[in-house]
Amino acid sequence: MRGKPFILVGPSGVGKNTLLLEVLKKYEGIFEKKVSYTTRPSKKFEKEGNNYYLISKEEFQKKIENKDFVEYREINGHLYGTCKNELRRISDAGRIPIIEVDT
């Protein structure tokens, strides 16, 4: 990876997404929000590969065993994680990945 990711950390509802959207707008073409992997069901408005990569718990566990994630956690019975390949994809495109993480 060429550059280090920009990481937004805070509790749910603190305004991470609002800040993220402002950074993306102000610095268009420099940053890109990474797409997380999750085991939860898709919501009606979400698009595969745009909001999340939706995978089974078995696939997620395999990625954990392969050390594919830079971070992952369980929230409300569902797994969420940031894959190294996703960060590499953004970096290889010449942009800085933004990681949004709940505490």
DSSP file (Angstrom, degrees, kcal/mol; ACC not computed):
  #  RESIDUE AA STRUCTURE BP1 BP2  ACC     N-H-->O    O-->H-N    N-H-->O    O-->H-N    TCO  KAPPA ALPHA  PHI   PSI    X-CA   Y-CA   Z-CA
    1    1 A M              0   0    0      0, 0.0    87,-0.1     0, 0.0    88,-0.0   0.000 360.0 360.0 360.0 134.0    0.0    0.0    0.0
    2    2 A R        +     0   0    0     86,-0.1     2,-0.3     1,-0.1    94,-0.1   0.953 360.0  22.3 -72.5 -52.0    1.4    3.4   -1.0
    3    3 A G  S    S-     0   0    0     92,-0.2    88,-0.1     1,-0.0    -1,-0.1  -0.747  84.1-102.1-117.9 163.4   -0.2    5.6    1.7
    4    4 A K        -     0   0    0     -2,-0.3    -2,-0.0     1,-0.1     2,-0.0  -0.588  43.2-107.4 -82.3 145.6   -1.6    5.1    5.1
    5    5 A P        -     0   0    0      0, 0.0     2,-0.6     0, 0.0    93,-0.2  -0.322  22.9-121.3 -69.5 154.9   -5.4    5.1    5.4
    6    6 A F  E     -a   98   0A   0     91,-2.9    93,-2.7     2,-0.0     2,-0.5  -0.883  33.8-156.8 -93.4 121.0   -7.3    7.9    7.0
    7    7 A I  E     -a   99   0A   0     -2,-0.6     2,-0.6    91,-0.2    93,-0.2  -0.900  13.3-164.8-113.6 124.9   -9.2    6.4   10.0
    8    8 A L  E     -a  100   0A   0     91,-3.3    93,-3.1    -2,-0.5     2,-0.4  -0.933  17.1-179.3-104.1 121.4  -12.3    7.9   11.6
    9    9 A V  E     +a  101   0A   0     -2,-0.6    93,-0.2    91,-0.2    91,-0.0  -0.974  20.4 106.8-126.9 134.8  -13.0    6.4   15.0
   10   10 A G  E     -a  102   0A   0     91,-1.8    93,-1.0    -2,-0.4     3,-0.1  -0.932  63.8 -66.2 173.9 169.0  -15.9    7.1   17.4
   11   11 A P    >   -     0   0    0      0, 0.0     3,-1.6     0, 0.0     5,-0.3  -0.280  67.5 -79.6 -69.1 159.0  -19.1    5.8   18.9
   12   12 A S  T 3  S+     0   0    0      1,-0.2    90,-0.0     2,-0.1    89,-0.0  -0.324 117.0  21.2 -57.2 134.5  -22.2    5.3   16.7
   13   13 A G  T 3  S+     0   0    0     -3,-0.1    -1,-0.2     1,-0.0     0, 0.0   0.478  85.4 115.8  88.0   2.7  -24.0    8.6   16.0
   14   14 A V  S <  S-     0   0    0     -3,-1.6    -2,-0.1     1,-0.0    -1,-0.0   0.666  92.8 -96.2 -81.5 -15.8  -21.1   10.9   16.7
   15   15 A G  S  > S+     0   0    0     -4,-0.2     4,-2.3    -5,-0.1     5,-0.2   0.620  77.5 137.6 112.3  18.1  -20.9   12.2   13.1
   16   16 A K  H  > S+     0   0    0     -5,-0.3     4,-2.8     1,-0.2     5,-0.1   0.927  77.7  48.0 -60.0 -45.4  -18.2   10.1   11.5
   17   17 A N  H  > S+     0   0    0      2,-0.2     4,-2.6     1,-0.2    -1,-0.2   0.879 109.5  52.9 -66.3 -37.4  -20.2    9.7    8.3
   18   18 A T  H  > S+     0   0    0      2,-0.2     4,-1.8     1,-0.2    -1,-0.2   0.932 112.7  44.6 -61.3 -46.3  -20.9   13.4    8.1
   19   19 A L  H  X S+     0   0    0     -4,-2.3     4,-2.5     2,-0.2    -2,-0.2   0.916 111.7  53.7 -63.2 -43.6  -17.2   14.2    8.4
   20   20 A L  H  X S+     0   0    0     -4,-2.8     4,-2.5     1,-0.2    -2,-0.2   0.923 108.2  49.2 -57.6 -46.8  -16.4   11.4    5.9
   21   21 A L  H  X S+     0   0    0     -4,-2.6     4,-1.9     1,-0.2    -1,-0.2   0.864 110.9  50.5 -63.1 -36.9  -18.8   12.9    3.3
   22   22 A E  H  X S+     0   0    0     -4,-1.8     4,-3.0     2,-0.2     5,-0.3   0.904 110.6  48.8 -66.9 -42.3  -17.3   16.4    3.8
   23   23 A V  H  X S+     0   0    0     -4,-2.5     4,-2.6     2,-0.2    -2,-0.2   0.927 111.8  49.2 -63.0 -44.7  -13.8   15.0    3.3
   24   24 A L  H  < S+     0   0    0     -4,-2.5    -1,-0.2    -5,-0.2    -2,-0.2   0.882 115.6  44.2 -61.8 -38.6  -14.8   13.2    0.1
   25   25 A K  H >< S+     0   0    0     -4,-1.9     3,-0.8    -5,-0.2    -2,-0.2   0.929 117.4  42.8 -72.2 -46.1  -16.5   16.3   -1.2
   26   26 A K  H 3< S+     0   0    0     -4,-3.0    -2,-0.2     1,-0.3    -3,-0.2   0.858 124.6  34.9 -70.5 -36.0  -13.7   18.8   -0.3
   27   27 A Y  T >X S-     0   0    0     -4,-2.6     3,-2.3    -5,-0.3     4,-1.1  -0.333  84.5-178.3-116.2  49.1  -10.9   16.5   -1.5
   28   28 A E  T <4  +     0   0    0     -3,-0.8    -3,-0.1     1,-0.3     4,-0.1  -0.207  69.8  14.9 -53.7 131.3  -12.6   14.8   -4.4
   29   29 A G  T 34 S+     0   0    0      2,-0.5    -1,-0.3    -5,-0.2     3,-0.1   0.296 113.4  77.5  87.0  -9.6  -10.3   12.2   -6.1
   30   30 A I  T <4 S+     0   0    0     -3,-2.3    66,-3.2    -6,-0.2     2,-0.3   0.837  95.2  36.6 -96.4 -42.2   -7.9   12.1   -3.2
   31   31 A F  E  <  -b   96   0A   0     -4,-1.1    -2,-0.5    64,-0.3     2,-0.3  -0.747  60.0-171.0-110.7 156.9   -9.8    9.9   -0.7
   32   32 A E  E     -b   97   0A   0     64,-2.2    66,-2.4    -2,-0.3     2,-0.3  -0.969  26.1-122.0-146.1 134.2  -12.1    6.9   -1.2
   33   33 A K  E     -b   98   0A   0     -2,-0.3    66,-0.1    64,-0.2     2,-0.1  -0.578  32.1-126.9 -72.7 130.5  -14.3    5.2    1.4
   34   34 A K        -     0   0    0     64,-2.2     2,-0.5    -2,-0.3    66,-0.1  -0.421  16.5-123.3 -74.4 154.9  -13.5    1.6    1.7
   35   35 A V        -     0   0    0     -2,-0.1    48,-0.4    48,-0.1    17,-0.2  -0.896  27.3-142.0-101.6 124.9  -16.2   -1.0    1.4
   36   36 A S  E     -c   52   0B   0     15,-0.7    17,-2.7    -2,-0.5     2,-0.4  -0.410   8.1-124.3 -82.8 158.5  -16.5   -3.3    4.4
   37   37 A Y  E     +cD  53  81B   0     44,-2.7    44,-2.1    15,-0.2     2,-0.3  -0.814  36.0 174.5 -95.5 144.0  -17.3   -7.0    4.5
   38   38 A T  E     -cD  54  80B   0     15,-2.3    17,-2.6    -2,-0.4    42,-0.2  -0.992  38.1-149.6-149.1 156.9  -20.3   -8.1    6.6
   39   39 A T        +     0   0    0     40,-1.7    18,-0.2    -2,-0.3    41,-0.1   0.377  68.7 105.7-102.6   0.7  -22.3  -11.2    7.4
   40   40 A R  S    S-     0   0    0     39,-0.4    -2,-0.1     1,-0.1    15,-0.1  -0.429  81.3 -93.1 -80.7 158.1  -25.6   -9.3    8.0
   41   41 A P        -     0   0    0      0, 0.0    -1,-0.1     0, 0.0     2,-0.1  -0.324  47.1-100.1 -66.3 152.2  -28.4   -9.3    5.5
   42   42 A S        -     0   0    0     -3,-0.1     2,-0.2     1,-0.1     6,-0.0  -0.413  30.1-129.4 -70.3 145.2  -28.6   -6.6    2.9
   43   43 A K    >   -     0   0    0     -2,-0.1     3,-1.6     1,-0.1    -1,-0.1  -0.656  28.6-107.4 -90.4 156.6  -30.9   -3.6    3.4
   44   44 A K  T 3  S+     0   0    0      1,-0.3    -1,-0.1    -2,-0.2    -2,-0.0   0.821 117.2  47.4 -55.2 -37.8  -33.2   -2.7    0.5
   45   45 A F  T 3  S+     0   0    0      2,-0.0    -1,-0.3     0, 0.0     2,-0.2   0.563  93.0  99.5 -84.4  -8.0  -31.3    0.5   -0.4
   46   46 A E    <   -     0   0    0     -3,-1.6     2,-0.4     4,-0.0    -4,-0.0  -0.510  58.3-150.7 -84.9 147.3  -27.8   -1.1   -0.4
   47   47 A K    >>> -     0   0    0     -2,-0.2     3,-2.3    -5,-0.0     4,-2.2  -0.965  28.7-106.9-116.1 132.3  -25.9   -2.2   -3.4
   48   48 A E  B 345S+e   52   0B   0     -2,-0.4     5,-0.2     1,-0.3    -6,-0.0  -0.316 106.3  12.3 -54.8 128.5  -23.5   -5.1   -3.3
   49   49 A G  T 345S+     0   0    0      3,-2.9    -1,-0.3   -13,-0.2     4,-0.2   0.327 121.8  68.9  84.1  -8.4  -19.9   -3.8   -3.5
   50   50 A N  T <45S+     0   0    0     -3,-2.3    -2,-0.2     2,-0.4     3,-0.1   0.802 118.2  10.2-104.0 -50.3  -21.0   -0.2   -2.9
   51   51 A N  T  <5S-     0   0    0     -4,-2.2   -15,-0.7     1,-0.4     2,-0.3   0.860 135.9 -13.9 -93.6 -47.2  -22.2   -0.3    0.7
   52   52 A Y  E   < -ce  36  48B   0     -5,-0.7    -3,-2.9   -17,-0.2     2,-0.7  -0.974  54.6-120.4-149.1 158.5  -20.9   -3.7    1.8
   53   53 A Y  E     -c   37   0B   0    -17,-2.7   -15,-2.3    -2,-0.3     2,-0.6  -0.958  38.6-147.0 -97.5 115.9  -19.5   -7.0    0.4
   54   54 A L  E     +c   38   0B   0     -2,-0.7     2,-0.3   -17,-0.2   -15,-0.2  -0.767  29.7 159.4 -93.6 118.8  -22.1   -9.5    1.8
   55   55 A I        -     0   0    0    -17,-2.6     2,-0.0    -2,-0.6    -2,-0.0  -0.887  39.8 -97.0-134.8 164.6  -20.6  -12.9    2.6
   56   56 A S     >  -     0   0    0     -2,-0.3     4,-2.4     1,-0.1     5,-0.2  -0.302  35.9-110.5 -75.9 163.7  -21.6  -15.8    4.8
   57   57 A K  H  > S+     0   0    0      1,-0.2     4,-2.7     2,-0.2     5,-0.2   0.860 120.7  55.1 -62.1 -34.4  -20.2  -16.4    8.3
   58   58 A E  H  > S+     0   0    0      2,-0.2     4,-2.0     1,-0.2    -1,-0.2   0.920 108.7  46.1 -64.9 -44.1  -18.2  -19.3    6.9
   59   59 A E  H  > S+     0   0    0      2,-0.2     4,-1.9     1,-0.2    -2,-0.2   0.897 113.1  50.6 -64.3 -39.9  -16.6  -17.1    4.3
   60   60 A F  H  X S+     0   0    0     -4,-2.4     4,-2.1     1,-0.2    -2,-0.2   0.929 109.2  50.7 -63.0 -45.6  -15.9  -14.4    6.9
   61   61 A Q  H  X S+     0   0    0     -4,-2.7     4,-2.5     1,-0.2    -1,-0.2   0.885 107.8  53.5 -60.2 -39.6  -14.3  -17.0    9.2
   62   62 A K  H  X S+     0   0    0     -4,-2.0     4,-2.0     1,-0.2    -1,-0.2   0.895 107.4  51.1 -62.1 -40.7  -12.1  -18.2    6.3
   63   63 A K  H  <>S+     0   0    0     -4,-1.9     5,-2.8     2,-0.2     6,-0.4   0.876 109.0  51.4 -64.7 -37.4  -10.9  -14.6    5.8
   64   64 A I  H ><5S+     0   0    0     -4,-2.1     3,-1.6     3,-0.2    -2,-0.2   0.949 110.3  48.6 -61.7 -48.4  -10.1  -14.4    9.5
   65   65 A E  H 3<5S+     0   0    0     -4,-2.5    -2,-0.2     1,-0.3    -1,-0.2   0.845 111.4  50.0 -60.5 -35.0   -8.0  -17.6    9.3
   66   66 A N  T 3<5S-     0   0    0     -4,-2.0    -1,-0.3    -5,-0.2    -2,-0.2   0.443 111.8-122.7 -83.0   0.3   -6.2  -16.3    6.2
   67   67 A K  T < 5 +     0   0    0     -3,-1.6    -3,-0.2    -4,-0.3    -2,-0.1   0.877  63.5 145.2  58.8  40.2   -5.5  -13.0    8.0
   68   68 A D      < +     0   0    0     -5,-2.8    16,-3.3    -6,-0.1    17,-0.4   0.660  46.6  79.0 -79.8 -18.3   -7.2  -11.0    5.2
   69   69 A F  E     -F   83   0B   0     -6,-0.4    14,-0.3    14,-0.3     3,-0.1  -0.701  55.2-164.3 -98.6 143.2   -8.6   -8.4    7.6
   70   70 A V  E    S-     0   0B   0     12,-2.9     2,-0.3     1,-0.4    13,-0.1   0.699  88.8  -2.2 -87.5 -24.7   -6.8   -5.4    9.1
   71   71 A E  E     +F   82   0B   0     11,-1.0    11,-2.7     2,-0.0    -1,-0.4  -0.962  69.3 166.2-159.2 149.6   -9.7   -5.1   11.6
   72   72 A Y  E     +F   81   0B   0     -2,-0.3     2,-0.3     9,-0.2     9,-0.2  -0.978   3.5 172.1-158.7 158.9  -12.9   -6.9   12.3
   73   73 A R  E     -F   80   0B   0      7,-2.5     7,-2.6    -2,-0.3     2,-0.5  -0.985  31.9-109.3-161.9 165.6  -15.5   -7.2   15.0
   74   74 A E  E     -F   79   0B   0     -2,-0.3     2,-0.4     5,-0.2     5,-0.2  -0.898  30.4-179.9-104.1 130.5  -18.9   -8.6   15.9
   75   75 A I  E >  S-F   78   0B   0      3,-3.1     3,-1.9    -2,-0.5    -2,-0.0  -0.986  71.5 -18.2-132.3 121.1  -21.8   -6.1   16.3
   76   76 A N  T 3  S-     0   0    0     -2,-0.4     3,-0.1     1,-0.3    -1,-0.1   0.846 128.5 -50.7  52.4  39.3  -25.3   -7.4   17.2
   77   77 A G  T 3  S+     0   0    0      1,-0.2     2,-0.3   -37,-0.0    -1,-0.3   0.438 119.3 103.7  83.7  -0.6  -24.5  -10.9   16.1
   78   78 A H  E <   - F   0  75B   0     -3,-1.9    -3,-3.1   -38,-0.0     2,-0.3  -0.890  66.2-128.0-116.5 147.5  -23.1   -9.9   12.7
   79   79 A L  E     - F   0  74B   0     -2,-0.3   -40,-1.7    -5,-0.2   -39,-0.4  -0.732  23.3-177.1 -96.2 141.6  -19.4   -9.7   11.6
   80   80 A Y  E     +DF  38  73B   0     -7,-2.6    -7,-2.5    -2,-0.3     2,-0.3  -0.990  10.7 164.0-134.2 141.6  -17.9   -6.6   10.0
   81   81 A G  E     -DF  37  72B   0    -44,-2.1   -44,-2.7    -2,-0.3     2,-0.6  -0.999  36.8-125.9-159.5 158.6  -14.4   -6.2    8.7
   82   82 A T  E     - F   0  71B   0    -11,-2.7   -12,-2.9    -2,-0.3   -11,-1.0  -0.934  32.0-145.7-107.0 117.6  -11.9   -4.2    6.6
   83   83 A C  E >>  - F   0  69B   0     -2,-0.6     4,-1.5   -48,-0.4     3,-0.5  -0.621  13.0-134.6 -87.9 139.5  -10.1   -6.4    4.1
   84   84 A K  H 3> S+     0   0    0    -16,-3.3     4,-2.3    -2,-0.3     5,-0.2   0.872 106.4  57.9 -56.5 -39.8   -6.4   -5.7    3.2
   85   85 A N  H 3> S+     0   0    0    -17,-0.4     4,-2.4     1,-0.2    -1,-0.2   0.846 102.2  54.2 -62.8 -34.4   -7.3   -6.2   -0.5
   86   86 A E  H <> S+     0   0    0     -3,-0.5     4,-1.8     2,-0.2    -1,-0.2   0.911 110.3  46.0 -66.1 -42.3   -9.9   -3.4   -0.4
   87   87 A L  H  X S+     0   0    0     -4,-1.5     4,-2.4     1,-0.2    -2,-0.2   0.886 113.0  50.6 -66.6 -38.5   -7.3   -1.0    1.0
   88   88 A R  H  X S+     0   0    0     -4,-2.3     4,-3.0     2,-0.2    -2,-0.2   0.891 106.4  55.2 -65.4 -40.4   -4.8   -2.1   -1.6
   89   89 A R  H  X S+     0   0    0     -4,-2.4     4,-0.9     2,-0.2    -2,-0.2   0.920 112.0  43.3 -58.1 -45.8   -7.4   -1.6   -4.4
   90   90 A I  H  <>S+     0   0    0     -4,-1.8     5,-2.0     2,-0.2     3,-0.4   0.921 115.4  48.1 -67.5 -45.1   -8.0    2.0   -3.3
   91   91 A S  H ><5S+     0   0    0     -4,-2.4     3,-2.0     1,-0.2    -2,-0.2   0.896 107.8  54.9 -63.3 -41.4   -4.3    2.7   -2.8
   92   92 A D  H 3<5S+     0   0    0     -4,-3.0    -1,-0.2     1,-0.3    -2,-0.2   0.760 102.3  58.6 -64.7 -24.0   -3.4    1.2   -6.2
   93   93 A A  T 3<5S-     0   0    0     -4,-0.9    -1,-0.3    -3,-0.4    -2,-0.2   0.425 124.1-106.9 -83.4   1.1   -5.9    3.6   -7.8
   94   94 A G  T < 5S+     0   0    0     -3,-2.0     2,-0.3     1,-0.3    -3,-0.2   0.641  82.2 116.5  85.7  14.8   -3.8    6.5   -6.3
   95   95 A R      < -     0   0    0     -5,-2.0    -1,-0.3   -92,-0.0   -64,-0.3  -0.745  67.3-114.3-114.4 163.8   -6.3    7.4   -3.6
   96   96 A I  E     - b   0  31A   0    -66,-3.2   -64,-2.2    -2,-0.3     2,-0.2  -0.850  33.3-128.2 -96.4 123.5   -6.2    7.3    0.2
   97   97 A P  E     - b   0  32A   0      0, 0.0   -91,-2.9     0, 0.0     2,-0.5  -0.491  14.5-147.4 -73.3 139.8   -8.6    4.8    1.8
   98   98 A I  E     -ab   6  33A   0    -66,-2.4   -64,-2.2   -93,-0.2     2,-0.5  -0.936  10.5-163.4-106.2 126.6  -10.9    6.1    4.5
   99   99 A I  E     -a    7   0A   0    -93,-2.7   -91,-3.3    -2,-0.5     2,-0.5  -0.946   1.8-160.9-110.8 125.9  -11.8    3.6    7.3
  100  100 A E  E     -a    8   0A   0     -2,-0.5     2,-0.4   -93,-0.2   -91,-0.2  -0.937  15.3-179.4-108.1 120.8  -14.8    4.3    9.5
  101  101 A V  E     -a    9   0A   0    -93,-3.1   -91,-1.8    -2,-0.5     2,-0.3  -0.978  20.1-141.8-129.1 128.4  -14.8    2.4   12.8
  102  102 A D  E      a   10   0A   0     -2,-0.4   -93,-0.0   -93,-0.2    -2,-0.0  -0.623 360.0 360.0 -80.6 144.2  -17.3    2.4   15.6
  103  103 A T              0   0    0    -93,-1.0    -1,-0.1    -2,-0.3   -94,-0.0   0.436 360.0 360.0 -92.4 360.0  -15.9    2.1   19.2
